[in-house]
Amino acid sequence: MRFKTLHTSFTLGAVLLLLSATPSLSNGLSVPADVIAIYESDTVLVDAYPWPGMTLRVVVRLASLDVPRTPGQCQAESKRAAAARRFTERRIGSLISLNGVRDGDDAGSVRANISTQEGMDLAQLLIQSNFARPHDGGESKGWCRN
């Protein structure tokens, strides 16, 4: 069990190191990725292809975005979170591009901008559909009515 934990930590660290050191990511170029799973409206698991012949499986969270979470602080937030996730499922497709990749706030994750196959910015689509708000890193306003 200890070896598995050490191996997992090493693997996640290696993925983050490779993503941050990848020239195509640091220069602001798009990196193609296949969507494996959608966890929340702003969080997806992908297989990214930063270099020919290289695949990195990583959790990607949209940068600078506040979305309702599941479970929510109230029933209204939970319902909005479910609707936002369905919206992301319909809009994102299976092939995306990652831009502006940087370290995430959780081990094994990265923050990035996500573009759909049609070139639409997922964060902007969520904001325009009232499923998200821009977020500067301060405290969230919450999604429950007071």
BANU-161416 format. One record per atom (N, C-alpha, C): residue in one letter; atom name; x, y, z. Coordinates in steps of 0.2 Angstrom, whole numbers, plus 5000, padded with zeros to 4 digits. Layout:
BEGIN
<r rest="a" atom="CA" X="X" Y="Y" Z="Z"/>
...
end
This chain:
BEGIN
<r rest="m" atom="N" X="5004" Y="4994" Z="5000"/>
<r rest="m" atom="CA" X="5000" Y="5000" Z="5000"/>
<r rest="m" atom="C" X="5004" Y="5006" Z="5000"/>
<r rest="r" atom="N" X="5010" Y="5006" Z="5004"/>
<r rest="r" atom="CA" X="5014" Y="5012" Z="5004"/>
<r rest="r" atom="C" X="5017" Y="5013" Z="4997"/>
<r rest="f" atom="N" X="5019" Y="5008" Z="4994"/>
<r rest="f" atom="CA" X="5022" Y="5009" Z="4987"/>
<r rest="f" atom="C" X="5017" Y="5012" Z="4982"/>
<r rest="k" atom="N" X="5011" Y="5010" Z="4983"/>
<r rest="k" atom="CA" X="5006" Y="5012" Z="4978"/>
<r rest="k" atom="C" X="5005" Y="5020" Z="4979"/>
<r rest="t" atom="N" X="5005" Y="5022" Z="4986"/>
<r rest="t" atom="CA" X="5004" Y="5029" Z="4987"/>
<r rest="t" atom="C" X="5010" Y="5033" Z="4985"/>
<r rest="l" atom="N" X="5016" Y="5030" Z="4986"/>
<r rest="l" atom="CA" X="5022" Y="5034" Z="4984"/>
<r rest="l" atom="C" X="5022" Y="5034" Z="4976"/>
<r rest="h" atom="N" X="5020" Y="5029" Z="4973"/>
<r rest="h" atom="CA" X="5020" Y="5029" Z="4965"/>
<r rest="h" atom="C" X="5015" Y="5034" Z="4963"/>
<r rest="t" atom="N" X="5009" Y="5034" Z="4966"/>
<r rest="t" atom="CA" X="5004" Y="5039" Z="4964"/>
<r rest="t" atom="C" X="5006" Y="5046" Z="4964"/>
<r rest="s" atom="N" X="5009" Y="5047" Z="4970"/>
<r rest="s" atom="CA" X="5012" Y="5054" Z="4971"/>
<r rest="s" atom="C" X="5017" Y="5056" Z="4966"/>
<r rest="f" atom="N" X="5022" Y="5051" Z="4965"/>
<r rest="f" atom="CA" X="5027" Y="5052" Z="4960"/>
<r rest="f" atom="C" X="5024" Y="5053" Z="4953"/>
<r rest="t" atom="N" X="5019" Y="5049" Z="4951"/>
<r rest="t" atom="CA" X="5016" Y="5050" Z="4944"/>
<r rest="t" atom="C" X="5012" Y="5057" Z="4944"/>
<r rest="l" atom="N" X="5009" Y="5059" Z="4949"/>
<r rest="l" atom="CA" X="5005" Y="5065" Z="4949"/>
<r rest="l" atom="C" X="5010" Y="5071" Z="4948"/>
<r rest="g" atom="N" X="5015" Y="5071" Z="4952"/>
<r rest="g" atom="CA" X="5021" Y="5076" Z="4952"/>
<r rest="g" atom="C" X="5024" Y="5076" Z="4945"/>
<r rest="a" atom="N" X="5025" Y="5070" Z="4942"/>
<r rest="a" atom="CA" X="5028" Y="5070" Z="4935"/>
<r rest="a" atom="C" X="5023" Y="5073" Z="4930"/>
<r rest="v" atom="N" X="5017" Y="5072" Z="4930"/>
<r rest="v" atom="CA" X="5012" Y="5074" Z="4926"/>
<r rest="v" atom="C" X="5012" Y="5082" Z="4926"/>
<r rest="l" atom="N" X="5012" Y="5085" Z="4932"/>
<r rest="l" atom="CA" X="5012" Y="5092" Z="4933"/>
<r rest="l" atom="C" X="5018" Y="5095" Z="4931"/>
<r rest="l" atom="N" X="5024" Y="5092" Z="4932"/>
<r rest="l" atom="CA" X="5030" Y="5094" Z="4930"/>
<r rest="l" atom="C" X="5031" Y="5094" Z="4922"/>
<r rest="l" atom="N" X="5028" Y="5089" Z="4919"/>
<r rest="l" atom="CA" X="5028" Y="5089" Z="4912"/>
<r rest="l" atom="C" X="5024" Y="5094" Z="4909"/>
<r rest="l" atom="N" X="5018" Y="5095" Z="4912"/>
<r rest="l" atom="CA" X="5013" Y="5100" Z="4909"/>
<r rest="l" atom="C" X="5016" Y="5107" Z="4909"/>
<r rest="s" atom="N" X="5019" Y="5108" Z="4915"/>
<r rest="s" atom="CA" X="5021" Y="5115" Z="4916"/>
<r rest="s" atom="C" X="5028" Y="5116" Z="4912"/>
<r rest="a" atom="N" X="5031" Y="5111" Z="4910"/>
<r rest="a" atom="CA" X="5038" Y="5112" Z="4907"/>
<r rest="a" atom="C" X="5037" Y="5111" Z="4899"/>
<r rest="t" atom="N" X="5031" Y="5109" Z="4897"/>
<r rest="t" atom="CA" X="5029" Y="5108" Z="4890"/>
<r rest="t" atom="C" X="5030" Y="5114" Z="4886"/>
<r rest="p" atom="N" X="5034" Y="5115" Z="4881"/>
<r rest="p" atom="CA" X="5034" Y="5121" Z="4877"/>
<r rest="p" atom="C" X="5028" Y="5124" Z="4874"/>
<r rest="s" atom="N" X="5024" Y="5119" Z="4872"/>
<r rest="s" atom="CA" X="5018" Y="5121" Z="4868"/>
<r rest="s" atom="C" X="5013" Y="5124" Z="4873"/>
<r rest="l" atom="N" X="5013" Y="5122" Z="4880"/>
<r rest="l" atom="CA" X="5009" Y="5125" Z="4885"/>
<r rest="l" atom="C" X="5011" Y="5131" Z="4887"/>
<r rest="s" atom="N" X="5018" Y="5132" Z="4888"/>
<r rest="s" atom="CA" X="5020" Y="5138" Z="4891"/>
<r rest="s" atom="C" X="5020" Y="5144" Z="4886"/>
<r rest="n" atom="N" X="5020" Y="5142" Z="4880"/>
<r rest="n" atom="CA" X="5020" Y="5147" Z="4875"/>
<r rest="n" atom="C" X="5013" Y="5149" Z="4873"/>
<r rest="g" atom="N" X="5008" Y="5147" Z="4876"/>
<r rest="g" atom="CA" X="5001" Y="5149" Z="4875"/>
<r rest="g" atom="C" X="4998" Y="5145" Z="4869"/>
<r rest="l" atom="N" X="5001" Y="5140" Z="4866"/>
<r rest="l" atom="CA" X="4998" Y="5137" Z="4861"/>
<r rest="l" atom="C" X="4993" Y="5132" Z="4863"/>
<r rest="s" atom="N" X="4988" Y="5130" Z="4859"/>
<r rest="s" atom="CA" X="4983" Y="5125" Z="4861"/>
<r rest="s" atom="C" X="4986" Y="5118" Z="4861"/>
<r rest="v" atom="N" X="4983" Y="5114" Z="4866"/>
<r rest="v" atom="CA" X="4985" Y="5107" Z="4867"/>
<r rest="v" atom="C" X="4979" Y="5103" Z="4866"/>
<r rest="p" atom="N" X="4978" Y="5099" Z="4861"/>
<r rest="p" atom="CA" X="4972" Y="5095" Z="4860"/>
<r rest="p" atom="C" X="4972" Y="5090" Z="4866"/>
<r rest="a" atom="N" X="4965" Y="5088" Z="4867"/>
<r rest="a" atom="CA" X="4964" Y="5083" Z="4873"/>
<r rest="a" atom="C" X="4957" Y="5080" Z="4871"/>
<r rest="d" atom="N" X="4957" Y="5073" Z="4873"/>
<r rest="d" atom="CA" X="4951" Y="5070" Z="4873"/>
<r rest="d" atom="C" X="4947" Y="5070" Z="4880"/>
<r rest="v" atom="N" X="4941" Y="5071" Z="4880"/>
<r rest="v" atom="CA" X="4937" Y="5071" Z="4886"/>
<r rest="v" atom="C" X="4936" Y="5064" Z="4888"/>
<r rest="i" atom="N" X="4938" Y="5062" Z="4894"/>
<r rest="i" atom="CA" X="4937" Y="5056" Z="4897"/>
<r rest="i" atom="C" X="4930" Y="5056" Z="4902"/>
<r rest="a" atom="N" X="4930" Y="5061" Z="4906"/>
<r rest="a" atom="CA" X="4924" Y="5061" Z="4910"/>
<r rest="a" atom="C" X="4923" Y="5069" Z="4912"/>
<r rest="i" atom="N" X="4917" Y="5070" Z="4914"/>
<r rest="i" atom="CA" X="4915" Y="5077" Z="4916"/>
<r rest="i" atom="C" X="4913" Y="5076" Z="4924"/>
<r rest="y" atom="N" X="4916" Y="5079" Z="4928"/>
<r rest="y" atom="CA" X="4915" Y="5079" Z="4935"/>
<r rest="y" atom="C" X="4910" Y="5084" Z="4938"/>
<r rest="e" atom="N" X="4911" Y="5090" Z="4936"/>
<r rest="e" atom="CA" X="4907" Y="5096" Z="4937"/>
<r rest="e" atom="C" X="4907" Y="5100" Z="4931"/>
<r rest="s" atom="N" X="4903" Y="5105" Z="4931"/>
<r rest="s" atom="CA" X="4903" Y="5110" Z="4925"/>
<r rest="s" atom="C" X="4909" Y="5113" Z="4923"/>
<r rest="d" atom="N" X="4914" Y="5113" Z="4928"/>
<r rest="d" atom="CA" X="4920" Y="5116" Z="4926"/>
<r rest="d" atom="C" X="4926" Y="5112" Z="4927"/>
<r rest="t" atom="N" X="4925" Y="5105" Z="4928"/>
<r rest="t" atom="CA" X="4930" Y="5100" Z="4930"/>
<r rest="t" atom="C" X="4930" Y="5094" Z="4926"/>
<r rest="v" atom="N" X="4935" Y="5093" Z="4922"/>
<r rest="v" atom="CA" X="4935" Y="5087" Z="4917"/>
<r rest="v" atom="C" X="4941" Y="5083" Z="4918"/>
<r rest="l" atom="N" X="4941" Y="5077" Z="4916"/>
<r rest="l" atom="CA" X="4946" Y="5072" Z="4916"/>
<r rest="l" atom="C" X="4948" Y="5071" Z="4908"/>
<r rest="v" atom="N" X="4954" Y="5072" Z="4907"/>
<r rest="v" atom="CA" X="4956" Y="5072" Z="4900"/>
<r rest="v" atom="C" X="4962" Y="5068" Z="4898"/>
<r rest="d" atom="N" X="4963" Y="5066" Z="4892"/>
<r rest="d" atom="CA" X="4969" Y="5063" Z="4890"/>
<r rest="d" atom="C" X="4972" Y="5069" Z="4885"/>
<r rest="a" atom="N" X="4977" Y="5072" Z="4888"/>
<r rest="a" atom="CA" X="4980" Y="5078" Z="4884"/>
<r rest="a" atom="C" X="4986" Y="5075" Z="4880"/>
<r rest="y" atom="N" X="4988" Y="5079" Z="4874"/>
<r rest="y" atom="CA" X="4993" Y="5077" Z="4869"/>
<r rest="y" atom="C" X="4998" Y="5083" Z="4868"/>
<r rest="p" atom="N" X="5002" Y="5084" Z="4873"/>
<r rest="p" atom="CA" X="5006" Y="5090" Z="4873"/>
<r rest="p" atom="C" X="5012" Y="5089" Z="4867"/>
<r rest="w" atom="N" X="5014" Y="5083" Z="4866"/>
<r rest="w" atom="CA" X="5019" Y="5081" Z="4861"/>
<r rest="w" atom="C" X="5017" Y="5075" Z="4857"/>
<r rest="p" atom="N" X="5019" Y="5075" Z="4851"/>
<r rest="p" atom="CA" X="5018" Y="5069" Z="4847"/>
<r rest="p" atom="C" X="5020" Y="5062" Z="4851"/>
<r rest="g" atom="N" X="5016" Y="5057" Z="4852"/>
<r rest="g" atom="CA" X="5017" Y="5051" Z="4855"/>
<r rest="g" atom="C" X="5017" Y="5051" Z="4863"/>
<r rest="m" atom="N" X="5015" Y="5057" Z="4865"/>
<r rest="m" atom="CA" X="5014" Y="5058" Z="4873"/>
<r rest="m" atom="C" X="5007" Y="5059" Z="4875"/>
<r rest="t" atom="N" X="5004" Y="5055" Z="4879"/>
<r rest="t" atom="CA" X="4998" Y="5056" Z="4882"/>
<r rest="t" atom="C" X="4998" Y="5057" Z="4890"/>
<r rest="l" atom="N" X="4995" Y="5062" Z="4892"/>
<r rest="l" atom="CA" X="4995" Y="5064" Z="4899"/>
<r rest="l" atom="C" X="4987" Y="5064" Z="4902"/>
<r rest="r" atom="N" X="4986" Y="5059" Z="4906"/>
<r rest="r" atom="CA" X="4979" Y="5060" Z="4909"/>
<r rest="r" atom="C" X="4979" Y="5064" Z="4915"/>
<r rest="v" atom="N" X="4975" Y="5069" Z="4915"/>
<r rest="v" atom="CA" X="4975" Y="5074" Z="4921"/>
<r rest="v" atom="C" X="4968" Y="5077" Z="4921"/>
<r rest="v" atom="N" X="4966" Y="5079" Z="4928"/>
<r rest="v" atom="CA" X="4960" Y="5083" Z="4929"/>
<r rest="v" atom="C" X="4961" Y="5090" Z="4928"/>
<r rest="v" atom="N" X="4957" Y="5093" Z="4924"/>
<r rest="v" atom="CA" X="4957" Y="5100" Z="4922"/>
<r rest="v" atom="C" X="4951" Y="5104" Z="4925"/>
<r rest="r" atom="N" X="4953" Y="5110" Z="4928"/>
<r rest="r" atom="CA" X="4948" Y="5114" Z="4931"/>
<r rest="r" atom="C" X="4948" Y="5121" Z="4927"/>
<r rest="l" atom="N" X="4943" Y="5123" Z="4925"/>
<r rest="l" atom="CA" X="4943" Y="5130" Z="4922"/>
<r rest="l" atom="C" X="4945" Y="5135" Z="4926"/>
<r rest="a" atom="N" X="4949" Y="5140" Z="4923"/>
<r rest="a" atom="CA" X="4953" Y="5145" Z="4927"/>
<r rest="a" atom="C" X="4948" Y="5151" Z="4928"/>
<r rest="s" atom="N" X="4948" Y="5154" Z="4934"/>
<r rest="s" atom="CA" X="4945" Y="5160" Z="4935"/>
<r rest="s" atom="C" X="4937" Y="5160" Z="4934"/>
<r rest="l" atom="N" X="4934" Y="5155" Z="4937"/>
<r rest="l" atom="CA" X="4927" Y="5154" Z="4936"/>
<r rest="l" atom="C" X="4924" Y="5151" Z="4943"/>
<r rest="d" atom="N" X="4918" Y="5154" Z="4945"/>
<r rest="d" atom="CA" X="4914" Y="5152" Z="4950"/>
<r rest="d" atom="C" X="4908" Y="5148" Z="4948"/>
<r rest="v" atom="N" X="4907" Y="5142" Z="4949"/>
<r rest="v" atom="CA" X="4901" Y="5138" Z="4947"/>
<r rest="v" atom="C" X="4898" Y="5135" Z="4953"/>
<r rest="p" atom="N" X="4891" Y="5134" Z="4953"/>
<r rest="p" atom="CA" X="4888" Y="5130" Z="4958"/>
<r rest="p" atom="C" X="4891" Y="5123" Z="4959"/>
<r rest="r" atom="N" X="4891" Y="5120" Z="4965"/>
<r rest="r" atom="CA" X="4894" Y="5114" Z="4966"/>
<r rest="r" atom="C" X="4889" Y="5109" Z="4969"/>
<r rest="t" atom="N" X="4891" Y="5103" Z="4968"/>
<r rest="t" atom="CA" X="4887" Y="5097" Z="4970"/>
<r rest="t" atom="C" X="4891" Y="5094" Z="4976"/>
<r rest="p" atom="N" X="4888" Y="5092" Z="4982"/>
<r rest="p" atom="CA" X="4882" Y="5095" Z="4984"/>
<r rest="p" atom="C" X="4882" Y="5102" Z="4986"/>
<r rest="g" atom="N" X="4877" Y="5106" Z="4985"/>
<r rest="g" atom="CA" X="4876" Y="5113" Z="4986"/>
<r rest="g" atom="C" X="4875" Y="5115" Z="4993"/>
<r rest="q" atom="N" X="4876" Y="5121" Z="4994"/>
<r rest="q" atom="CA" X="4874" Y="5124" Z="5001"/>
<r rest="q" atom="C" X="4866" Y="5124" Z="5002"/>
<r rest="c" atom="N" X="4863" Y="5124" Z="4997"/>
<r rest="c" atom="CA" X="4855" Y="5123" Z="4997"/>
<r rest="c" atom="C" X="4853" Y="5119" Z="4991"/>
<r rest="q" atom="N" X="4846" Y="5118" Z="4991"/>
<r rest="q" atom="CA" X="4844" Y="5114" Z="4985"/>
<r rest="q" atom="C" X="4844" Y="5118" Z="4979"/>
<r rest="a" atom="N" X="4843" Y="5124" Z="4979"/>
<r rest="a" atom="CA" X="4844" Y="5128" Z="4972"/>
<r rest="a" atom="C" X="4851" Y="5128" Z="4969"/>
<r rest="e" atom="N" X="4856" Y="5128" Z="4974"/>
<r rest="e" atom="CA" X="4863" Y="5127" Z="4971"/>
<r rest="e" atom="C" X="4864" Y="5120" Z="4968"/>
<r rest="s" atom="N" X="4861" Y="5115" Z="4971"/>
<r rest="s" atom="CA" X="4862" Y="5108" Z="4969"/>
<r rest="s" atom="C" X="4859" Y="5107" Z="4962"/>
<r rest="k" atom="N" X="4853" Y="5110" Z="4961"/>
<r rest="k" atom="CA" X="4849" Y="5110" Z="4955"/>
<r rest="k" atom="C" X="4853" Y="5113" Z="4950"/>
<r rest="r" atom="N" X="4855" Y="5119" Z="4951"/>
<r rest="r" atom="CA" X="4859" Y="5123" Z="4946"/>
<r rest="r" atom="C" X="4865" Y="5120" Z="4944"/>
<r rest="a" atom="N" X="4869" Y="5117" Z="4949"/>
<r rest="a" atom="CA" X="4875" Y="5113" Z="4948"/>
<r rest="a" atom="C" X="4874" Y="5107" Z="4943"/>
<r rest="a" atom="N" X="4868" Y="5103" Z="4944"/>
<r rest="a" atom="CA" X="4866" Y="5098" Z="4940"/>
<r rest="a" atom="C" X="4865" Y="5101" Z="4933"/>
<r rest="a" atom="N" X="4861" Y="5106" Z="4932"/>
<r rest="a" atom="CA" X="4859" Y="5109" Z="4926"/>
<r rest="a" atom="C" X="4866" Y="5111" Z="4922"/>
<r rest="a" atom="N" X="4870" Y="5114" Z="4926"/>
<r rest="a" atom="CA" X="4877" Y="5117" Z="4923"/>
<r rest="a" atom="C" X="4881" Y="5111" Z="4920"/>
<r rest="r" atom="N" X="4881" Y="5105" Z="4924"/>
<r rest="r" atom="CA" X="4885" Y="5100" Z="4922"/>
<r rest="r" atom="C" X="4882" Y="5097" Z="4915"/>
<r rest="r" atom="N" X="4875" Y="5096" Z="4915"/>
<r rest="r" atom="CA" X="4872" Y="5094" Z="4909"/>
<r rest="r" atom="C" X="4874" Y="5099" Z="4903"/>
<r rest="f" atom="N" X="4874" Y="5105" Z="4904"/>
<r rest="f" atom="CA" X="4876" Y="5110" Z="4899"/>
<r rest="f" atom="C" X="4883" Y="5109" Z="4897"/>
<r rest="t" atom="N" X="4887" Y="5108" Z="4901"/>
<r rest="t" atom="CA" X="4894" Y="5106" Z="4899"/>
<r rest="t" atom="C" X="4894" Y="5100" Z="4895"/>
<r rest="e" atom="N" X="4891" Y="5095" Z="4897"/>
<r rest="e" atom="CA" X="4891" Y="5088" Z="4893"/>
<r rest="e" atom="C" X="4888" Y="5090" Z="4886"/>
<r rest="r" atom="N" X="4883" Y="5094" Z="4885"/>
<r rest="r" atom="CA" X="4881" Y="5095" Z="4879"/>
<r rest="r" atom="C" X="4885" Y="5099" Z="4874"/>
<r rest="r" atom="N" X="4889" Y="5104" Z="4877"/>
<r rest="r" atom="CA" X="4893" Y="5109" Z="4874"/>
<r rest="r" atom="C" X="4900" Y="5107" Z="4872"/>
<r rest="i" atom="N" X="4903" Y="5103" Z="4877"/>
<r rest="i" atom="CA" X="4910" Y="5101" Z="4877"/>
<r rest="i" atom="C" X="4912" Y="5097" Z="4871"/>
<r rest="g" atom="N" X="4908" Y="5091" Z="4870"/>
<r rest="g" atom="CA" X="4910" Y="5086" Z="4865"/>
<r rest="g" atom="C" X="4916" Y="5082" Z="4868"/>
<r rest="s" atom="N" X="4919" Y="5078" Z="4863"/>
<r rest="s" atom="CA" X="4924" Y="5074" Z="4866"/>
<r rest="s" atom="C" X="4931" Y="5076" Z="4864"/>
<r rest="l" atom="N" X="4932" Y="5081" Z="4860"/>
<r rest="l" atom="CA" X="4939" Y="5083" Z="4858"/>
<r rest="l" atom="C" X="4939" Y="5091" Z="4860"/>
<r rest="i" atom="N" X="4944" Y="5093" Z="4864"/>
<r rest="i" atom="CA" X="4944" Y="5100" Z="4866"/>
<r rest="i" atom="C" X="4951" Y="5102" Z="4865"/>
<r rest="s" atom="N" X="4952" Y="5109" Z="4867"/>
<r rest="s" atom="CA" X="4959" Y="5111" Z="4867"/>
<r rest="s" atom="C" X="4960" Y="5115" Z="4874"/>
<r rest="l" atom="N" X="4966" Y="5114" Z="4876"/>
<r rest="l" atom="CA" X="4968" Y="5117" Z="4883"/>
<r rest="l" atom="C" X="4973" Y="5123" Z="4881"/>
<r rest="n" atom="N" X="4972" Y="5128" Z="4884"/>
<r rest="n" atom="CA" X="4976" Y="5134" Z="4884"/>
<r rest="n" atom="C" X="4977" Y="5137" Z="4890"/>
<r rest="g" atom="N" X="4983" Y="5140" Z="4891"/>
<r rest="g" atom="CA" X="4985" Y="5143" Z="4897"/>
<r rest="g" atom="C" X="4985" Y="5139" Z="4903"/>
<r rest="v" atom="N" X="4988" Y="5133" Z="4902"/>
<r rest="v" atom="CA" X="4988" Y="5128" Z="4908"/>
<r rest="v" atom="C" X="4993" Y="5130" Z="4913"/>
<r rest="r" atom="N" X="4991" Y="5129" Z="4919"/>
<r rest="r" atom="CA" X="4995" Y="5131" Z="4925"/>
<r rest="r" atom="C" X="4993" Y="5126" Z="4931"/>
<r rest="d" atom="N" X="4997" Y="5126" Z="4936"/>
<r rest="d" atom="CA" X="4996" Y="5122" Z="4942"/>
<r rest="d" atom="C" X="4989" Y="5123" Z="4944"/>
<r rest="g" atom="N" X="4986" Y="5117" Z="4947"/>
<r rest="g" atom="CA" X="4979" Y="5117" Z="4950"/>
<r rest="g" atom="C" X="4980" Y="5118" Z="4957"/>
<r rest="d" atom="N" X="4974" Y="5119" Z="4960"/>
<r rest="d" atom="CA" X="4974" Y="5119" Z="4968"/>
<r rest="d" atom="C" X="4974" Y="5113" Z="4971"/>
<r rest="d" atom="N" X="4973" Y="5107" Z="4967"/>
<r rest="d" atom="CA" X="4972" Y="5101" Z="4970"/>
<r rest="d" atom="C" X="4978" Y="5096" Z="4967"/>
<r rest="a" atom="N" X="4980" Y="5092" Z="4971"/>
<r rest="a" atom="CA" X="4986" Y="5087" Z="4969"/>
<r rest="a" atom="C" X="4983" Y="5084" Z="4963"/>
<r rest="g" atom="N" X="4987" Y="5084" Z="4957"/>
<r rest="g" atom="CA" X="4985" Y="5080" Z="4951"/>
<r rest="g" atom="C" X="4981" Y="5084" Z="4947"/>
<r rest="s" atom="N" X="4979" Y="5090" Z="4948"/>
<r rest="s" atom="CA" X="4975" Y="5094" Z="4943"/>
<r rest="s" atom="C" X="4979" Y="5100" Z="4941"/>
<r rest="v" atom="N" X="4976" Y="5103" Z="4935"/>
<r rest="v" atom="CA" X="4979" Y="5109" Z="4932"/>
<r rest="v" atom="C" X="4973" Y="5113" Z="4931"/>
<r rest="r" atom="N" X="4974" Y="5120" Z="4931"/>
<r rest="r" atom="CA" X="4969" Y="5125" Z="4929"/>
<r rest="r" atom="C" X="4971" Y="5127" Z="4922"/>
<r rest="a" atom="N" X="4966" Y="5128" Z="4918"/>
<r rest="a" atom="CA" X="4967" Y="5130" Z="4911"/>
<r rest="a" atom="C" X="4960" Y="5133" Z="4908"/>
<r rest="n" atom="N" X="4961" Y="5136" Z="4902"/>
<r rest="n" atom="CA" X="4955" Y="5138" Z="4898"/>
<r rest="n" atom="C" X="4954" Y="5132" Z="4893"/>
<r rest="i" atom="N" X="4947" Y="5131" Z="4892"/>
<r rest="i" atom="CA" X="4945" Y="5125" Z="4888"/>
<r rest="i" atom="C" X="4941" Y="5128" Z="4882"/>
<r rest="s" atom="N" X="4943" Y="5126" Z="4876"/>
<r rest="s" atom="CA" X="4940" Y="5128" Z="4870"/>
<r rest="s" atom="C" X="4936" Y="5121" Z="4867"/>
<r rest="t" atom="N" X="4930" Y="5122" Z="4865"/>
<r rest="t" atom="CA" X="4927" Y="5116" Z="4862"/>
<r rest="t" atom="C" X="4930" Y="5115" Z="4855"/>
<r rest="q" atom="N" X="4927" Y="5110" Z="4852"/>
<r rest="q" atom="CA" X="4930" Y="5108" Z="4846"/>
<r rest="q" atom="C" X="4928" Y="5113" Z="4841"/>
<r rest="e" atom="N" X="4923" Y="5117" Z="4842"/>
<r rest="e" atom="CA" X="4921" Y="5122" Z="4837"/>
<r rest="e" atom="C" X="4925" Y="5129" Z="4839"/>
<r rest="g" atom="N" X="4929" Y="5129" Z="4844"/>
<r rest="g" atom="CA" X="4933" Y="5135" Z="4846"/>
<r rest="g" atom="C" X="4930" Y="5139" Z="4851"/>
<r rest="m" atom="N" X="4924" Y="5137" Z="4854"/>
<r rest="m" atom="CA" X="4921" Y="5141" Z="4859"/>
<r rest="m" atom="C" X="4924" Y="5140" Z="4865"/>
<r rest="d" atom="N" X="4925" Y="5146" Z="4869"/>
<r rest="d" atom="CA" X="4927" Y="5146" Z="4876"/>
<r rest="d" atom="C" X="4922" Y="5143" Z="4881"/>
<r rest="l" atom="N" X="4923" Y="5138" Z="4884"/>
<r rest="l" atom="CA" X="4918" Y="5135" Z="4889"/>
<r rest="l" atom="C" X="4917" Y="5139" Z="4894"/>
<r rest="a" atom="N" X="4921" Y="5143" Z="4897"/>
<r rest="a" atom="CA" X="4920" Y="5147" Z="4903"/>
<r rest="a" atom="C" X="4915" Y="5153" Z="4901"/>
<r rest="q" atom="N" X="4916" Y="5156" Z="4895"/>
<r rest="q" atom="CA" X="4912" Y="5161" Z="4892"/>
<r rest="q" atom="C" X="4905" Y="5158" Z="4891"/>
<r rest="l" atom="N" X="4904" Y="5152" Z="4888"/>
<r rest="l" atom="CA" X="4898" Y="5149" Z="4887"/>
<r rest="l" atom="C" X="4894" Y="5148" Z="4894"/>
<r rest="l" atom="N" X="4898" Y="5146" Z="4899"/>
<r rest="l" atom="CA" X="4894" Y="5145" Z="4905"/>
<r rest="l" atom="C" X="4892" Y="5151" Z="4908"/>
<r rest="i" atom="N" X="4896" Y="5157" Z="4908"/>
<r rest="i" atom="CA" X="4894" Y="5163" Z="4910"/>
<r rest="i" atom="C" X="4888" Y="5166" Z="4906"/>
<r rest="q" atom="N" X="4889" Y="5166" Z="4900"/>
<r rest="q" atom="CA" X="4883" Y="5168" Z="4896"/>
<r rest="q" atom="C" X="4876" Y="5165" Z="4897"/>
<r rest="s" atom="N" X="4877" Y="5158" Z="4899"/>
<r rest="s" atom="CA" X="4871" Y="5154" Z="4901"/>
<r rest="s" atom="C" X="4869" Y="5155" Z="4908"/>
<r rest="n" atom="N" X="4872" Y="5159" Z="4912"/>
<r rest="n" atom="CA" X="4871" Y="5160" Z="4919"/>
<r rest="n" atom="C" X="4872" Y="5154" Z="4923"/>
<r rest="f" atom="N" X="4877" Y="5150" Z="4921"/>
<r rest="f" atom="CA" X="4879" Y="5144" Z="4925"/>
<r rest="f" atom="C" X="4886" Y="5145" Z="4929"/>
<r rest="a" atom="N" X="4888" Y="5151" Z="4928"/>
<r rest="a" atom="CA" X="4895" Y="5153" Z="4931"/>
<r rest="a" atom="C" X="4896" Y="5160" Z="4931"/>
<r rest="r" atom="N" X="4901" Y="5162" Z="4935"/>
<r rest="r" atom="CA" X="4902" Y="5169" Z="4936"/>
<r rest="r" atom="C" X="4910" Y="5170" Z="4936"/>
<r rest="p" atom="N" X="4912" Y="5175" Z="4933"/>
<r rest="p" atom="CA" X="4920" Y="5176" Z="4933"/>
<r rest="p" atom="C" X="4922" Y="5176" Z="4941"/>
<r rest="h" atom="N" X="4928" Y="5174" Z="4942"/>
<r rest="h" atom="CA" X="4930" Y="5173" Z="4949"/>
<r rest="h" atom="C" X="4938" Y="5175" Z="4949"/>
<r rest="d" atom="N" X="4939" Y="5180" Z="4954"/>
<r rest="d" atom="CA" X="4946" Y="5182" Z="4954"/>
<r rest="d" atom="C" X="4950" Y="5179" Z="4960"/>
<r rest="g" atom="N" X="4947" Y="5174" Z="4963"/>
<r rest="g" atom="CA" X="4951" Y="5171" Z="4968"/>
<r rest="g" atom="C" X="4949" Y="5173" Z="4975"/>
<r rest="g" atom="N" X="4944" Y="5178" Z="4976"/>
<r rest="g" atom="CA" X="4942" Y="5180" Z="4982"/>
<r rest="g" atom="C" X="4936" Y="5175" Z="4984"/>
<r rest="e" atom="N" X="4933" Y="5177" Z="4989"/>
<r rest="e" atom="CA" X="4927" Y="5173" Z="4992"/>
<r rest="e" atom="C" X="4921" Y="5172" Z="4987"/>
<r rest="s" atom="N" X="4919" Y="5166" Z="4986"/>
<r rest="s" atom="CA" X="4913" Y="5166" Z="4982"/>
<r rest="s" atom="C" X="4907" Y="5169" Z="4985"/>
<r rest="k" atom="N" X="4902" Y="5172" Z="4980"/>
<r rest="k" atom="CA" X="4896" Y="5175" Z="4983"/>
<r rest="k" atom="C" X="4891" Y="5170" Z="4985"/>
<r rest="g" atom="N" X="4892" Y="5163" Z="4983"/>
<r rest="g" atom="CA" X="4887" Y="5158" Z="4984"/>
<r rest="g" atom="C" X="4882" Y="5158" Z="4979"/>
<r rest="w" atom="N" X="4878" Y="5153" Z="4979"/>
<r rest="w" atom="CA" X="4873" Y="5152" Z="4974"/>
<r rest="w" atom="C" X="4866" Y="5151" Z="4977"/>
<r rest="c" atom="N" X="4865" Y="5152" Z="4983"/>
<r rest="c" atom="CA" X="4859" Y="5152" Z="4987"/>
<r rest="c" atom="C" X="4856" Y="5158" Z="4988"/>
<r rest="r" atom="N" X="4849" Y="5159" Z="4987"/>
<r rest="r" atom="CA" X="4846" Y="5165" Z="4989"/>
<r rest="r" atom="C" X="4846" Y="5166" Z="4996"/>
<r rest="n" atom="N" X="4847" Y="5173" Z="4998"/>
<r rest="n" atom="CA" X="4847" Y="5174" Z="5005"/>
<r rest="n" atom="C" X="4840" Y="5176" Z="5007"/>
end
